[in-house]
Amino acid sequence: IEKQWIKIWINKDGTIDLLYNLTFACDTGSFTWIRIGQPNRNFVIWSCVDEYNRSLTTTKIVDDWTGVKIDFQDAVLTGQEITIVLLTNVDRMIWEDKTNPGNVGMLFTACWWEVTVDDLRIAVVLPENVQEGEILSGEILWNNLYPEDGRWVAYWNQSNLLSNEQFQIGVSFPQGYVCLLY
């Protein structure tokens, strides 16, 4: 995996919009599809395109594995690569932060793969009106916190993840910025 760039928007209704921008390189053989995990079974696929903005066929899978199967328009052959952009909406991602009373939070683990990931980036866009001083991080502190379109963004990056290495991030903020319906 040459790049796994993820952007998450935390919505006022307690859902998240989850964007995966991934570039897969084929070292040997060929492949015509890929599967991208989702945080839970409560998701809706909004769109999936390749680097040429061609729509790709997607299938929602919820069984012993939860995620999206993506079929490419063309086979990816040895020495080639493909970039795909998948956008989903996931419910039941914001929970009471028991460590910080009055706060809610989100834990997120990026997809892990049986191959290395060269460049992992995760950006989490906090709900509107959350103030910089109200944002807390999980165990792994963000690399940067910056404003974007009037909202705060927490940003993490990690290079050279090993095969099956998991990278989990977390954010917490006052509960009043979201409505939890569950």
Stockholm file with secondary structure:
# STOCKHOLM 1.0

chainA/1-182         IEKQWIKIWINKDGTIDLLYNLTFACDTGSFTWIRIGQPNRNFVIWSCVDEYNRSLTTTKIVDDWTGVKIDFQDAVLTGQEITIVLLTNVDRMIWEDKTNPGNVGMLFTACWWEVTVDDLRIAVVLPENVQEGEILSGEILWNNLYPEDGRWVAYWNQSNLLSNEQFQIGVSFPQGYVCLLY
#=GR chainA/1-182 SS CCEEEEEEEECTTSCEEEEEEEEEECSSSEEEEEEEECSSSCEEEEEEEETTCCBCEEEEEESSSEEEEEEEEEEEETTCEEEEEEEEEESSCCEECTTSTTEEEEEEECCCCSSCEEEEEEEEECCTTCCGGGCEECSSCCSEEEEETTEEEEEEEEEEECTTCCCEEEEEEEGGGSCCCC
#=GC SS_cons         CCEEEEEEEECTTSCEEEEEEEEEECSSSEEEEEEEECSSSCEEEEEEEETTCCBCEEEEEESSSEEEEEEEEEEEETTCEEEEEEEEEESSCCEECTTSTTEEEEEEECCCCSSCEEEEEEEEECCTTCCGGGCEECSSCCSEEEEETTEEEEEEEEEEECTTCCCEEEEEEEGGGSCCCC
//
